Amino acid sequence: MRKFLIPLLLIVSSLFAQETATDSTKHWTRKGVFTFLANQSSFSNWQAGGQNNFAGNVGFNYDFNYKNGDWNWDNKWIVSYGLTKIKGADTQKTDDRIELNSLLGKKASGYWFYSAFLNFKTQMDAGLDPATQTVKISHFFSPAYFQFGPGMLWKKSDNLKVNIAPATSKLIMVHKHFTEFGSSFGVEQGDTSRYELGAAVNGYYKFKLMENVSVENTLNFYSNYLDEPQNVDIDYQLNIVMKINKFLSTNFAFQTIYDDNAFRGFQTKQVVGLGLNYGF
């Protein structure tokens, strides 16, 4: 599957770029960026030590938002995939993500909107057990996460908003072979799905730190009323883009997740690299 993921993303980005060329409604705004990040190290007779390695990340971020009178509908697709190759070792996956966020709002008063939201997350490629690097512990649509529910949205602008949803449904889906001998991602042994009801708070803040430097923050909380509500799930993402010119930038991405259904502790990911960007 890894052999055609990057060409597939290139094709998808070109299709969306063609689609944005026409918009007769005037209520839609669309923008996207396709990014390739690369890191490479090479050593020859380097006495301090080191191994030749190469890492690459492909990212696709597309926003399509609708505004008409009292109605707002914000949508964001995020797709990313990364690989690293160290000399003498097998190629390993460093990033794998498909995510859709959709937020519908109707004006209530001031900056407040009645809202409904949908969040969907999954991955493209198989994930391997870190201890063995041979046993598959996940693959496409296993796990798949769905969150949806009504709430109230405080939105000052497209770059600053907080959604509060006190009656959020969450559905976790996995293939049956991952729960054959035990639970997986919170889904009990022998089952293929898990339903939760809880409260979700989702915040988004993007700003310019200085000229050509943008900082994007996304923070999500979720508490399951039905099982240990004190164990709040946390997902924080930080993206810093330092533009060099229209096509080149230095990118820093950081993400930390706490979800005791998957792992009892914080999961963290950090990616830094020179980026080749194509905006549309």
For each residue, the residues with C-beta under 8 A, 3 or more apart:
1: 4 5 124 125 126
2: 5 83 91 93 125
3:
4: 1 7 8
5: 1 2 8 9 58 81 124 125
6: 9 10 58 81
7: 4 10 11
8: 4 5 11 12
9: 5 6 12 13 34 58 60 79 81
10: 6 7 13 14 34
11: 7 8 14 15
12: 8 9 15 16 60 79
13: 9 10 16 17 32 34 60 278 280
14: 10 11 17 18
15: 11 12 18 19
16: 12 13 19 20 32 62 280
17: 13 14 20 21 32 280
18: 14 15 21
19: 15 16 22 30
20: 16 17 23 30 31 32 280
21: 17 18
22: 19
23: 20 26 28 30
24:
25: 28
26: 23
27: 66 67 68
28: 23 25 64 65 66
29: 63 64 65 67
30: 19 20 23 62 63 64 65
31: 20 62 63 279 280
32: 13 16 17 20 60 61 62 63 279 280
33: 59 60 61 62 277 278 279 280
34: 9 10 13 58 59 60 277 278 279 280
35: 57 58 59 60 61 249 251 275 276 277 278
36: 56 57 58 59 275 276
37: 56 57 58 59 82 251 271 273 274 275 276
38: 54 55 56 57 273 274 276
39: 53 54 55 56 272 273 274
40: 53 54 55
41: 50 51 52 53 54
42: 52
43: 46 49 50 51 52
44:
45:
46: 43 49 50
47:
48:
49: 43 46
50: 41 43 46
51: 41 43 86 87 88
52: 41 42 43 86 87
53: 39 40 41 84 85 86 87
54: 38 39 40 41 84 85
55: 38 39 40 82 83 84 85 94 273
56: 36 37 38 39 82 83 84
57: 35 36 37 38 80 81 82 94 95 271 273
58: 5 6 9 34 35 36 37 80 81 82
59: 33 34 35 36 37 78 79 80
60: 9 12 13 32 33 34 35 77 78 79 80
61: 32 33 35 76 77 78 79
62: 16 30 31 32 33 76 77
63: 29 30 31 32 74 75 76
64: 28 29 30 75
65: 28 29 30 72 73 74 75 158
66: 27 28 71 72 73 74
67: 27 29 71 72 73
68: 27 71
69: 107
70: 106 107
71: 66 67 68 104 105 106 107
72: 65 66 67 103 104 105 106 107 113 155
73: 65 66 67 102 103 104 105
74: 63 65 66 101 102 103 105 158
75: 63 64 65 100 101 102 103
76: 61 62 63 99 100 101 102
77: 60 61 62 99 100
78: 59 60 61 97 98 99 100 101
79: 9 12 59 60 61 97 98 99
80: 57 58 59 60 95 96 97
81: 5 6 9 57 58 93 95 96 97 124 125
82: 37 55 56 57 58 93 94 95 96 271
83: 2 55 56 91 92 93 94
84: 53 54 55 56 91 92 94
85: 53 54 55 89 91 92
86: 51 52 53 89
87: 51 52 53
88: 51
89: 85 86 92
90: 133
91: 2 83 84 85
92: 83 84 85 89 128 133
93: 2 81 82 83 96 125 127 128
94: 55 57 82 83 84 269 271
95: 57 80 81 82 269 271
96: 80 81 82 93 123 124 125 127
97: 78 79 80 81 121 123
98: 78 79 120 121 122 123 124
99: 76 77 78 79 119 120 121
100: 75 76 77 78 118 119 120
101: 74 75 76 78 117 118 119
102: 73 74 75 76 117 118 119
103: 72 73 74 75 115 116 117 118 153 161 163
104: 71 72 73 115 116 117
105: 71 72 73 74 113 114 115 153 155
106: 70 71 72 113 114 115
107: 69 70 71 72 112 113
108: 112 113 114 152
109: 112
110:
111: 154 155 156
112: 107 108 109 152 153 154
113: 72 105 106 107 108 152 153 154 155
114: 105 106 108 150 152 153
115: 103 104 105 106 150 151 152 153 163 165
116: 103 104 148 149 150 151
117: 101 102 103 104 147 148 149 151 163 165 200 202
118: 100 101 102 103 146 147 148
119: 99 100 101 102 145 146 147 148 202 220
120: 98 99 100 144 145 146 147
121: 97 98 99 144 145
122: 98 140 141 142 143 144 145
123: 96 97 98 127 138 139 140
124: 1 5 81 96 98 140
125: 1 2 5 81 93 96 139 140
126: 1 136 138 139 140
127: 93 96 123 136 137 138 139
128: 92 93 132 133 134 135 136 137
129: 132 133 134 135 136 137
130: 133
131:
132: 128 129 135
133: 90 92 128 129 130
134: 128 129
135: 128 129 132
136: 126 127 128 129 139
137: 127 128 129 178 184
138: 123 126 127 142 143 178 185
139: 123 125 126 127 136 142 175
140: 122 123 124 125 126
141: 122 144 173 175
142: 122 138 139 173 174 175 178
143: 122 138 172 173 174 184 185 187 262
144: 120 121 122 141 172 173 174
145: 119 120 121 122 170 171 172 173
146: 118 119 120 169 170 171 173
147: 117 118 119 120 168 169 170 171 200 222
148: 116 117 118 119 168 169
149: 116 117 165 167 168 169 200
150: 114 115 116 165 167
151: 115 116 117 163 164 165 166 167 168 200
152: 108 112 113 114 115 163 164
153: 103 105 112 113 114 115 161 162 163 164
154: 111 112 113 161 162 163 164
155: 72 105 111 113 158 160 161 162
156: 111 160 161
157: 160 161
158: 65 74 155 161
159: 204 205 206 207
160: 155 156 157 204 205 206
161: 103 153 154 155 156 157 158 203 204
162: 153 154 155 201 202 203 204
163: 103 115 117 151 152 153 154 200 201 202 203
164: 151 152 153 154 199 200 201
165: 115 117 149 150 151 168 199 200 201 202
166: 151 199
167: 149 150 151 197 199
168: 147 148 149 151 165 197 198 199 200 222
169: 146 147 148 149 195 196 197
170: 145 146 147 195 196 197 198 222 224
171: 145 146 147 193 194 195 196
172: 143 144 145 185 186 187 193 194 196 261
173: 141 142 143 144 145 146 187 192 193
174: 142 143 144 178 179 184 185 187 192 193
175: 139 141 142 178 192
176: 179 180 190 192
177: 180
178: 137 138 142 174 175 184 185 187
179: 174 176 182 183 184 187 188 189 190 191 192
180: 176 177 189 190
181: 189
182: 179 189
183: 179 186 187 188 189
184: 137 143 174 178 179 187
185: 138 143 172 174 178 194 261 262
186: 172 183 194 261 262
187: 143 172 173 174 178 179 183 184 191 192 193 194
188: 179 183 191 194
189: 179 180 181 182 183
190: 176 179 180
191: 179 187 188 194
192: 173 174 175 176 179 187
193: 171 172 173 174 187
194: 171 172 185 186 187 188 191 261
195: 169 170 171
196: 169 170 171 172 224 225 226 227
197: 167 168 169 170 224 225 226
198: 168 170 222 223 224 225 226 229
199: 164 165 166 167 168 222 223 225
200: 117 147 149 151 163 164 165 168 220 221 222
201: 162 163 164 165 220 221 222
202: 117 119 162 163 165 218 219 220 221
203: 161 162 163 217 218 219 220
204: 159 160 161 162 217 218 219
205: 159 160 216 217
206: 159 160 214 215 216 217
207: 159 214 215
208: 211 213 214 215
209: 213 214 215 240
210: 213
211: 208
212: 242 243 244
213: 208 209 210 240 241 242 243
214: 206 207 208 209 240 241 243
215: 206 207 208 209 238 239 240
216: 205 206 237 238 239 240 241
217: 203 204 205 206 236 237 238
218: 202 203 204 235 236 237
219: 202 203 204 234 235 236 237
220: 119 200 201 202 203 233 234 235 236
221: 200 201 202 232 233 234
222: 147 168 170 198 199 200 201 232 233
223: 198 199 229 230 231 232 233
224: 170 196 197 198 227 228 229 231 233
225: 196 197 198 199 229
226: 196 197 198
227: 196 224
228: 224 231 260
229: 198 223 224 225 232
230: 223
231: 223 224 228 260
232: 221 222 223 229 258
233: 220 221 222 223 224 257 258 259 260
234: 219 220 221 256 257 258 259
235: 218 219 220 255 256 257 258 259
236: 217 218 219 220 255 256 257
237: 216 217 218 219 253 254 255
238: 215 216 217 252 253 254 255
239: 215 216 251 252 253 254
240: 209 213 214 215 216 251 252 253
241: 213 214 216 249 250 251 275
242: 212 213 249 250 251 252
243: 212 213 214 248 249
244: 212 248 249 250
245: 248
246: 277 279
247: 276 277 278
248: 243 244 245 274 275 276 277
249: 35 241 242 243 244 274 275 277
250: 241 242 244 272 273 274 275
251: 35 37 239 240 241 242 271 272 273 274 275
252: 238 239 240 242 270 271 272
253: 237 238 239 240 269 270 271 272
254: 237 238 239 268 269 270 271
255: 235 236 237 238 268 269 270
256: 234 235 236 266 267 268 269
257: 233 234 235 236 262 266 267 268
258: 232 233 234 235 265 266 267
259: 233 234 235 262 263 267
260: 228 231 233 263 264
261: 172 185 186 194
262: 143 185 186 257 259 267
263: 259 260 267
264: 260
265: 258
266: 256 257 258
267: 256 257 258 259 262 263
268: 254 255 256 257
269: 94 95 253 254 255 256
270: 252 253 254 255
271: 37 57 82 94 95 251 252 253 254
272: 39 250 251 252 253
273: 37 38 39 55 57 250 251
274: 37 38 39 248 249 250 251
275: 35 36 37 241 248 249 250 251
276: 35 36 37 38 247 248
277: 33 34 35 246 247 248 249
278: 13 33 34 35 247
279: 31 32 33 34 246
280: 13 16 17 20 31 32 33 34
